[in-house]
């Protein structure tokens, strides 16, 4: 029984760690590249968690990477 539980926890832990890494990456991107609205984006990414990081990724970061 403990093998099943530990296997499930290990399986569930991987996506959680990936989401945390994504949030840290977006906070790093905000701090490094955002000149205006830096504080606002940090608050959004921190308080809205993954949704905030996704919003930043699809609005600001992709626009900067494309060069628009």
N, C-alpha and C positions, 0 to 999 in steps of 0.2 A: 504494500500500500504506500509506503513512504517513497518508493521508487517512482510511482505514478505521480505523486504530489511534487516531488523534486523535479521530475521531468517536465511537468506542466509549468512550474515556476521558472525553470530555465527557458522554456519556450516562450513564456509571456514576458520574460525580462528583456529579451532581444529587441522587440519593437519599442519597448519603453526607453531603452538606452538609445536607440536610433532617434527617437523623437526628441530626447533631451539633447543629443548631439546636434540635431538640426536647429533647435532653439539657440544653443550656444553659438553655432555658426552664424545665425541671423543677427544675434546681438553683436557679435564681432564685426559683421559687415556694416551694421548701423554705426557703430563707433568709429570704424575706419573710414567709411565713405560718405556718410550723410553729413552735409554741412548745415543745412537748415532742417528743422523739425527733428533733430537728433533725439532730444529728450522725449518728444511725443512718441516716436517709433520705439524707443526703449520701453516706455510705459506700456504701449500696445503689445509688444512682443512678450513682456514679462507677465502682464496681467491676463492677457488672452491666451497665453500658452501656445499650443500648436496652431490654433486658428490665427492668432496674431502673427506668428512666424510665417505661416502660409500667405497671409495677406501681404506682408512685407515682401516676400519672395516674388509673388506674382505681380505686384504693382511696381515697387521701386527697384529691386535688384535686377529683374529681367530687363527693365527699361534701361538701366545703367549698362548692363552687359551688352545689349544691342547697340548702344551708342546713341540712343535717341535723346 
